[in-house]
Amino acid sequence: MAITKSDSTGFALALDGGGTGCRAVLIDASGREIGRGQGGPANVNSDRQGALAAITQACDQALAGRVAPDQISAVLGLAGAEVSGARNWLVPQLPFARVQVVQDAVTAMVGALDGAEGIVAALGTGSVYARRWQGGDLVVGGRGPILGDQGGGNWLGRHLLARTLQAADGFLPMTPLLADMLAQMDGVAGIITFAATARAAEFATHARAVVERADDPAAAAILADADRIIADSIDRLQPDATQGEPLPVAFNGGLGRIFAGRLAGRWPMVEAKGSPLDGAILMARELASGAARQPA
């Protein structure tokens, strides 16, 4: 939901903030970029004060005295926004006339679709799915590396190592891929030691073996499960058959092209067009013009 403090005059500020850094762009009423800034990590769930400092730095650089903050409509796409309550605690600390805070999956979707209606499946280390349709935005998935992110690289790597352990115990056939993983990881003890401290990105490094050796029975089984999960997530966002034609689907992220190929023909597909920052710019201009959409 957009929170209005006063009337803006057409200036728009867009910010894309994640776990590695944030970027801000200031746009005038004609859509021309007039300022840009950057800051440090801006995950508002894991580090509120650090994120606020990074956001402030990036916005201050973008404004640089060019426009008074109370003339600006701002959209911030932030990692962790959906679970941190950022709309409640962050917005009052920002000086802009209008502010809309959304999770970064929303701005990534809008950028990938260039503002059009459709669905985006973002498949990298994690996974998240988003839809823009009939004036509203909806996000599903993206629940993190422990309880969610099914079908992403972390999930693929974890499942490969879990199947390797099951094969070592005789519960599953020992395929060539699993045997190679057992040797590469220095046996069962090595896998368990690795898993005890590994982060999502480290598990995701093993996804490459699943993708590159897709003809191995173990990899084929993991990928088939991923296909089903990803397809179910996209179907969850597709309109009911009585509500019109299926929405086009764009895949992005490091694994996006892999699964776009595997799932080709299930829905209309389009190429991802823009970045999360591009999406935030489109949304900020919508907000400045009074045409902002509402998150579901």
Contacts in CASP RR format, 6 or more apart in sequence:
PFRMAT RR
TARGET T0000
AUTHOR 0000-0000-0000
METHOD contacts of the structure
MODEL  1
MAITKSDSTGFALALDGGGTGCRAVLIDASGREIGRGQGGPANVNSDRQG
ALAAITQACDQALAGRVAPDQISAVLGLAGAEVSGARNWLVPQLPFARVQ
VVQDAVTAMVGALDGAEGIVAALGTGSVYARRWQGGDLVVGGRGPILGDQ
GGGNWLGRHLLARTLQAADGFLPMTPLLADMLAQMDGVAGIITFAATARA
AEFATHARAVVERADDPAAAAILADADRIIADSIDRLQPDATQGEPLPVA
FNGGLGRIFAGRLAGRWPMVEAKGSPLDGAILMARELASGAARQPA
1 87 0 8 1.000
1 100 0 8 1.000
1 294 0 8 1.000
1 295 0 8 1.000
2 73 0 8 1.000
2 98 0 8 1.000
2 99 0 8 1.000
2 100 0 8 1.000
2 287 0 8 1.000
2 292 0 8 1.000
3 87 0 8 1.000
3 91 0 8 1.000
3 98 0 8 1.000
3 99 0 8 1.000
3 100 0 8 1.000
4 97 0 8 1.000
4 98 0 8 1.000
5 70 0 8 1.000
5 96 0 8 1.000
5 97 0 8 1.000
5 98 0 8 1.000
5 99 0 8 1.000
6 70 0 8 1.000
6 97 0 8 1.000
7 97 0 8 1.000
8 70 0 8 1.000
8 71 0 8 1.000
8 72 0 8 1.000
8 73 0 8 1.000
8 96 0 8 1.000
8 97 0 8 1.000
8 98 0 8 1.000
8 288 0 8 1.000
9 29 0 8 1.000
9 71 0 8 1.000
10 28 0 8 1.000
10 29 0 8 1.000
10 71 0 8 1.000
10 72 0 8 1.000
10 73 0 8 1.000
10 288 0 8 1.000
10 289 0 8 1.000
11 26 0 8 1.000
11 27 0 8 1.000
11 28 0 8 1.000
11 29 0 8 1.000
11 67 0 8 1.000
11 71 0 8 1.000
11 72 0 8 1.000
11 73 0 8 1.000
11 288 0 8 1.000
12 26 0 8 1.000
12 27 0 8 1.000
12 31 0 8 1.000
12 72 0 8 1.000
12 73 0 8 1.000
12 74 0 8 1.000
12 75 0 8 1.000
12 281 0 8 1.000
12 284 0 8 1.000
12 285 0 8 1.000
12 287 0 8 1.000
12 288 0 8 1.000
13 24 0 8 1.000
13 25 0 8 1.000
13 26 0 8 1.000
13 27 0 8 1.000
13 59 0 8 1.000
13 62 0 8 1.000
13 63 0 8 1.000
13 72 0 8 1.000
13 73 0 8 1.000
13 74 0 8 1.000
13 75 0 8 1.000
13 96 0 8 1.000
13 284 0 8 1.000
14 24 0 8 1.000
14 25 0 8 1.000
14 27 0 8 1.000
14 74 0 8 1.000
14 75 0 8 1.000
14 107 0 8 1.000
14 277 0 8 1.000
14 279 0 8 1.000
14 280 0 8 1.000
14 281 0 8 1.000
14 283 0 8 1.000
14 284 0 8 1.000
15 22 0 8 1.000
15 23 0 8 1.000
15 24 0 8 1.000
15 25 0 8 1.000
15 42 0 8 1.000
15 55 0 8 1.000
15 58 0 8 1.000
15 59 0 8 1.000
15 74 0 8 1.000
15 75 0 8 1.000
15 76 0 8 1.000
15 77 0 8 1.000
15 78 0 8 1.000
15 280 0 8 1.000
16 22 0 8 1.000
16 23 0 8 1.000
16 24 0 8 1.000
16 77 0 8 1.000
16 104 0 8 1.000
16 107 0 8 1.000
16 275 0 8 1.000
16 276 0 8 1.000
16 277 0 8 1.000
16 280 0 8 1.000
17 23 0 8 1.000
17 42 0 8 1.000
17 43 0 8 1.000
17 51 0 8 1.000
17 54 0 8 1.000
17 55 0 8 1.000
17 76 0 8 1.000
17 77 0 8 1.000
17 78 0 8 1.000
17 79 0 8 1.000
17 104 0 8 1.000
18 41 0 8 1.000
18 42 0 8 1.000
18 43 0 8 1.000
18 78 0 8 1.000
18 79 0 8 1.000
18 104 0 8 1.000
19 41 0 8 1.000
19 42 0 8 1.000
19 43 0 8 1.000
19 46 0 8 1.000
19 79 0 8 1.000
20 40 0 8 1.000
20 41 0 8 1.000
21 38 0 8 1.000
21 39 0 8 1.000
21 40 0 8 1.000
21 41 0 8 1.000
21 42 0 8 1.000
21 54 0 8 1.000
22 38 0 8 1.000
22 39 0 8 1.000
22 40 0 8 1.000
22 41 0 8 1.000
22 42 0 8 1.000
22 54 0 8 1.000
22 55 0 8 1.000
22 58 0 8 1.000
22 78 0 8 1.000
23 36 0 8 1.000
23 37 0 8 1.000
23 38 0 8 1.000
23 39 0 8 1.000
23 58 0 8 1.000
23 277 0 8 1.000
24 36 0 8 1.000
24 37 0 8 1.000
24 38 0 8 1.000
24 55 0 8 1.000
24 58 0 8 1.000
24 59 0 8 1.000
24 61 0 8 1.000
24 62 0 8 1.000
25 33 0 8 1.000
25 35 0 8 1.000
25 36 0 8 1.000
25 37 0 8 1.000
25 62 0 8 1.000
25 277 0 8 1.000
25 280 0 8 1.000
25 281 0 8 1.000
26 33 0 8 1.000
26 34 0 8 1.000
26 35 0 8 1.000
26 36 0 8 1.000
26 62 0 8 1.000
26 63 0 8 1.000
26 66 0 8 1.000
26 67 0 8 1.000
26 72 0 8 1.000
27 33 0 8 1.000
27 34 0 8 1.000
27 281 0 8 1.000
27 284 0 8 1.000
27 285 0 8 1.000
28 34 0 8 1.000
29 288 0 8 1.000
31 285 0 8 1.000
34 66 0 8 1.000
34 67 0 8 1.000
35 61 0 8 1.000
35 62 0 8 1.000
35 63 0 8 1.000
35 64 0 8 1.000
35 66 0 8 1.000
36 61 0 8 1.000
36 62 0 8 1.000
37 57 0 8 1.000
37 58 0 8 1.000
37 59 0 8 1.000
37 61 0 8 1.000
37 62 0 8 1.000
38 57 0 8 1.000
38 58 0 8 1.000
38 61 0 8 1.000
39 54 0 8 1.000
39 55 0 8 1.000
39 57 0 8 1.000
39 58 0 8 1.000
39 61 0 8 1.000
40 54 0 8 1.000
40 57 0 8 1.000
40 58 0 8 1.000
41 47 0 8 1.000
41 50 0 8 1.000
41 51 0 8 1.000
41 54 0 8 1.000
42 50 0 8 1.000
42 51 0 8 1.000
42 54 0 8 1.000
42 55 0 8 1.000
42 58 0 8 1.000
42 78 0 8 1.000
42 79 0 8 1.000
43 51 0 8 1.000
43 78 0 8 1.000
43 79 0 8 1.000
43 80 0 8 1.000
44 51 0 8 1.000
44 52 0 8 1.000
44 78 0 8 1.000
44 79 0 8 1.000
44 80 0 8 1.000
44 81 0 8 1.000
44 84 0 8 1.000
44 85 0 8 1.000
44 86 0 8 1.000
44 90 0 8 1.000
45 79 0 8 1.000
45 80 0 8 1.000
45 81 0 8 1.000
45 83 0 8 1.000
45 84 0 8 1.000
46 80 0 8 1.000
48 84 0 8 1.000
48 89 0 8 1.000
51 78 0 8 1.000
52 90 0 8 1.000
52 93 0 8 1.000
55 76 0 8 1.000
55 78 0 8 1.000
55 90 0 8 1.000
55 94 0 8 1.000
59 74 0 8 1.000
59 94 0 8 1.000
63 69 0 8 1.000
63 72 0 8 1.000
69 94 0 8 1.000
69 95 0 8 1.000
69 96 0 8 1.000
69 97 0 8 1.000
70 95 0 8 1.000
70 96 0 8 1.000
70 97 0 8 1.000
71 97 0 8 1.000
72 96 0 8 1.000
72 97 0 8 1.000
72 98 0 8 1.000
72 288 0 8 1.000
73 96 0 8 1.000
73 97 0 8 1.000
73 98 0 8 1.000
73 99 0 8 1.000
73 100 0 8 1.000
73 284 0 8 1.000
73 287 0 8 1.000
73 288 0 8 1.000
74 94 0 8 1.000
74 96 0 8 1.000
74 98 0 8 1.000
74 99 0 8 1.000
74 100 0 8 1.000
74 284 0 8 1.000
74 287 0 8 1.000
75 99 0 8 1.000
75 100 0 8 1.000
75 101 0 8 1.000
75 102 0 8 1.000
75 107 0 8 1.000
75 280 0 8 1.000
75 283 0 8 1.000
75 284 0 8 1.000
75 287 0 8 1.000
76 90 0 8 1.000
76 99 0 8 1.000
76 100 0 8 1.000
76 101 0 8 1.000
76 102 0 8 1.000
76 280 0 8 1.000
77 101 0 8 1.000
77 102 0 8 1.000
77 103 0 8 1.000
77 104 0 8 1.000
77 106 0 8 1.000
77 107 0 8 1.000
77 276 0 8 1.000
77 280 0 8 1.000
78 86 0 8 1.000
78 101 0 8 1.000
78 102 0 8 1.000
78 103 0 8 1.000
78 104 0 8 1.000
79 103 0 8 1.000
79 104 0 8 1.000
80 86 0 8 1.000
80 103 0 8 1.000
80 104 0 8 1.000
81 87 0 8 1.000
81 101 0 8 1.000
81 102 0 8 1.000
81 103 0 8 1.000
81 104 0 8 1.000
82 103 0 8 1.000
82 105 0 8 1.000
82 139 0 8 1.000
86 101 0 8 1.000
87 101 0 8 1.000
90 101 0 8 1.000
91 99 0 8 1.000
91 101 0 8 1.000
98 287 0 8 1.000
98 288 0 8 1.000
100 283 0 8 1.000
100 284 0 8 1.000
100 287 0 8 1.000
100 292 0 8 1.000
102 137 0 8 1.000
102 283 0 8 1.000
102 295 0 8 1.000
103 139 0 8 1.000
104 276 0 8 1.000
105 122 0 8 1.000
105 128 0 8 1.000
105 130 0 8 1.000
105 139 0 8 1.000
105 142 0 8 1.000
106 130 0 8 1.000
106 137 0 8 1.000
106 139 0 8 1.000
106 283 0 8 1.000
106 295 0 8 1.000
107 276 0 8 1.000
107 277 0 8 1.000
107 279 0 8 1.000
107 280 0 8 1.000
107 283 0 8 1.000
108 120 0 8 1.000
108 122 0 8 1.000
108 130 0 8 1.000
108 252 0 8 1.000
108 275 0 8 1.000
108 276 0 8 1.000
108 279 0 8 1.000
109 119 0 8 1.000
109 120 0 8 1.000
109 122 0 8 1.000
109 130 0 8 1.000
109 131 0 8 1.000
109 132 0 8 1.000
109 137 0 8 1.000
109 139 0 8 1.000
109 279 0 8 1.000
110 132 0 8 1.000
110 137 0 8 1.000
110 278 0 8 1.000
110 279 0 8 1.000
110 280 0 8 1.000
110 282 0 8 1.000
110 283 0 8 1.000
111 272 0 8 1.000
111 273 0 8 1.000
111 274 0 8 1.000
111 275 0 8 1.000
111 276 0 8 1.000
111 278 0 8 1.000
111 279 0 8 1.000
111 282 0 8 1.000
112 120 0 8 1.000
112 122 0 8 1.000
112 250 0 8 1.000
112 252 0 8 1.000
112 272 0 8 1.000
112 273 0 8 1.000
112 274 0 8 1.000
113 120 0 8 1.000
113 132 0 8 1.000
113 248 0 8 1.000
113 250 0 8 1.000
113 270 0 8 1.000
113 272 0 8 1.000
113 273 0 8 1.000
114 273 0 8 1.000
114 274 0 8 1.000
114 278 0 8 1.000
114 282 0 8 1.000
115 132 0 8 1.000
115 279 0 8 1.000
115 282 0 8 1.000
116 132 0 8 1.000
116 248 0 8 1.000
117 132 0 8 1.000
117 133 0 8 1.000
117 134 0 8 1.000
117 247 0 8 1.000
117 248 0 8 1.000
118 131 0 8 1.000
118 132 0 8 1.000
118 133 0 8 1.000
118 247 0 8 1.000
118 248 0 8 1.000
118 249 0 8 1.000
118 250 0 8 1.000
119 129 0 8 1.000
119 130 0 8 1.000
119 131 0 8 1.000
119 234 0 8 1.000
119 237 0 8 1.000
119 238 0 8 1.000
119 247 0 8 1.000
119 248 0 8 1.000
119 249 0 8 1.000
119 250 0 8 1.000
119 267 0 8 1.000
120 129 0 8 1.000
120 130 0 8 1.000
120 131 0 8 1.000
120 249 0 8 1.000
120 250 0 8 1.000
120 251 0 8 1.000
120 252 0 8 1.000
120 272 0 8 1.000
121 127 0 8 1.000
121 129 0 8 1.000
121 230 0 8 1.000
121 233 0 8 1.000
121 234 0 8 1.000
121 249 0 8 1.000
121 250 0 8 1.000
121 251 0 8 1.000
121 252 0 8 1.000
121 256 0 8 1.000
121 259 0 8 1.000
122 128 0 8 1.000
122 129 0 8 1.000
122 130 0 8 1.000
122 251 0 8 1.000
122 252 0 8 1.000
122 253 0 8 1.000
122 256 0 8 1.000
123 151 0 8 1.000
123 152 0 8 1.000
123 153 0 8 1.000
123 230 0 8 1.000
123 251 0 8 1.000
123 252 0 8 1.000
123 253 0 8 1.000
123 254 0 8 1.000
123 255 0 8 1.000
123 256 0 8 1.000
123 258 0 8 1.000
123 259 0 8 1.000
124 152 0 8 1.000
124 153 0 8 1.000
124 204 0 8 1.000
124 253 0 8 1.000
124 254 0 8 1.000
124 255 0 8 1.000
124 256 0 8 1.000
125 145 0 8 1.000
125 149 0 8 1.000
125 152 0 8 1.000
125 153 0 8 1.000
125 154 0 8 1.000
125 200 0 8 1.000
125 201 0 8 1.000
125 204 0 8 1.000
126 142 0 8 1.000
126 144 0 8 1.000
126 145 0 8 1.000
126 149 0 8 1.000
126 151 0 8 1.000
126 152 0 8 1.000
126 153 0 8 1.000
126 154 0 8 1.000
126 155 0 8 1.000
126 200 0 8 1.000
126 204 0 8 1.000
127 141 0 8 1.000
127 142 0 8 1.000
127 148 0 8 1.000
127 149 0 8 1.000
127 150 0 8 1.000
127 151 0 8 1.000
127 152 0 8 1.000
127 155 0 8 1.000
127 230 0 8 1.000
127 233 0 8 1.000
128 139 0 8 1.000
128 140 0 8 1.000
128 141 0 8 1.000
128 142 0 8 1.000
128 149 0 8 1.000
129 139 0 8 1.000
129 140 0 8 1.000
129 141 0 8 1.000
129 233 0 8 1.000
129 234 0 8 1.000
129 236 0 8 1.000
129 237 0 8 1.000
130 137 0 8 1.000
130 138 0 8 1.000
130 139 0 8 1.000
130 140 0 8 1.000
130 237 0 8 1.000
131 137 0 8 1.000
131 138 0 8 1.000
131 139 0 8 1.000
131 237 0 8 1.000
131 247 0 8 1.000
132 293 0 8 1.000
133 239 0 8 1.000
133 247 0 8 1.000
135 293 0 8 1.000
135 294 0 8 1.000
136 293 0 8 1.000
136 294 0 8 1.000
136 295 0 8 1.000
136 296 0 8 1.000
137 293 0 8 1.000
137 294 0 8 1.000
137 295 0 8 1.000
137 296 0 8 1.000
138 237 0 8 1.000
138 295 0 8 1.000
138 296 0 8 1.000
139 295 0 8 1.000
140 233 0 8 1.000
140 236 0 8 1.000
140 237 0 8 1.000
141 148 0 8 1.000
141 149 0 8 1.000
141 233 0 8 1.000
142 148 0 8 1.000
142 149 0 8 1.000
143 149 0 8 1.000
144 200 0 8 1.000
145 154 0 8 1.000
145 199 0 8 1.000
145 200 0 8 1.000
145 203 0 8 1.000
148 155 0 8 1.000
149 155 0 8 1.000
149 200 0 8 1.000
150 226 0 8 1.000
150 229 0 8 1.000
150 233 0 8 1.000
151 226 0 8 1.000
151 229 0 8 1.000
151 230 0 8 1.000
151 255 0 8 1.000
152 204 0 8 1.000
152 207 0 8 1.000
152 226 0 8 1.000
152 255 0 8 1.000
153 203 0 8 1.000
153 204 0 8 1.000
153 207 0 8 1.000
153 255 0 8 1.000
154 200 0 8 1.000
154 201 0 8 1.000
154 203 0 8 1.000
154 204 0 8 1.000
154 207 0 8 1.000
155 226 0 8 1.000
156 204 0 8 1.000
156 206 0 8 1.000
156 207 0 8 1.000
156 210 0 8 1.000
156 211 0 8 1.000
156 222 0 8 1.000
156 223 0 8 1.000
156 226 0 8 1.000
156 255 0 8 1.000
157 203 0 8 1.000
157 204 0 8 1.000
157 205 0 8 1.000
157 206 0 8 1.000
157 207 0 8 1.000
157 210 0 8 1.000
158 195 0 8 1.000
158 203 0 8 1.000
159 210 0 8 1.000
159 222 0 8 1.000
159 225 0 8 1.000
160 177 0 8 1.000
160 181 0 8 1.000
160 206 0 8 1.000
160 207 0 8 1.000
160 209 0 8 1.000
160 210 0 8 1.000
160 218 0 8 1.000
160 219 0 8 1.000
160 222 0 8 1.000
161 181 0 8 1.000
161 185 0 8 1.000
161 191 0 8 1.000
161 194 0 8 1.000
161 195 0 8 1.000
161 203 0 8 1.000
161 206 0 8 1.000
163 172 0 8 1.000
163 178 0 8 1.000
163 218 0 8 1.000
163 221 0 8 1.000
163 222 0 8 1.000
164 178 0 8 1.000
164 181 0 8 1.000
164 182 0 8 1.000
164 185 0 8 1.000
164 191 0 8 1.000
165 188 0 8 1.000
165 191 0 8 1.000
165 192 0 8 1.000
166 172 0 8 1.000
167 173 0 8 1.000
167 174 0 8 1.000
167 175 0 8 1.000
167 178 0 8 1.000
167 179 0 8 1.000
167 182 0 8 1.000
167 218 0 8 1.000
168 174 0 8 1.000
168 178 0 8 1.000
168 182 0 8 1.000
168 187 0 8 1.000
168 188 0 8 1.000
172 178 0 8 1.000
172 218 0 8 1.000
173 217 0 8 1.000
173 218 0 8 1.000
175 216 0 8 1.000
175 217 0 8 1.000
175 218 0 8 1.000
176 213 0 8 1.000
176 216 0 8 1.000
177 209 0 8 1.000
177 210 0 8 1.000
177 213 0 8 1.000
177 216 0 8 1.000
177 218 0 8 1.000
177 219 0 8 1.000
178 216 0 8 1.000
178 218 0 8 1.000
180 209 0 8 1.000
181 191 0 8 1.000
181 206 0 8 1.000
181 209 0 8 1.000
182 188 0 8 1.000
182 191 0 8 1.000
185 191 0 8 1.000
185 194 0 8 1.000
194 202 0 8 1.000
195 203 0 8 1.000
207 255 0 8 1.000
209 219 0 8 1.000
210 219 0 8 1.000
210 222 0 8 1.000
210 223 0 8 1.000
211 219 0 8 1.000
211 223 0 8 1.000
211 255 0 8 1.000
211 258 0 8 1.000
213 219 0 8 1.000
214 220 0 8 1.000
214 223 0 8 1.000
223 262 0 8 1.000
226 259 0 8 1.000
227 259 0 8 1.000
227 262 0 8 1.000
227 263 0 8 1.000
230 259 0 8 1.000
230 263 0 8 1.000
231 263 0 8 1.000
231 266 0 8 1.000
234 249 0 8 1.000
234 263 0 8 1.000
234 266 0 8 1.000
234 267 0 8 1.000
237 247 0 8 1.000
238 246 0 8 1.000
238 247 0 8 1.000
238 267 0 8 1.000
239 246 0 8 1.000
239 247 0 8 1.000
245 268 0 8 1.000
246 267 0 8 1.000
246 268 0 8 1.000
247 267 0 8 1.000
247 268 0 8 1.000
248 267 0 8 1.000
248 268 0 8 1.000
248 269 0 8 1.000
248 270 0 8 1.000
249 267 0 8 1.000
249 268 0 8 1.000
249 269 0 8 1.000
249 270 0 8 1.000
250 269 0 8 1.000
250 270 0 8 1.000
250 271 0 8 1.000
250 272 0 8 1.000
250 273 0 8 1.000
251 257 0 8 1.000
251 259 0 8 1.000
251 260 0 8 1.000
251 269 0 8 1.000
251 272 0 8 1.000
252 272 0 8 1.000
260 269 0 8 1.000
283 292 0 8 1.000
283 293 0 8 1.000
286 292 0 8 1.000
286 293 0 8 1.000
END
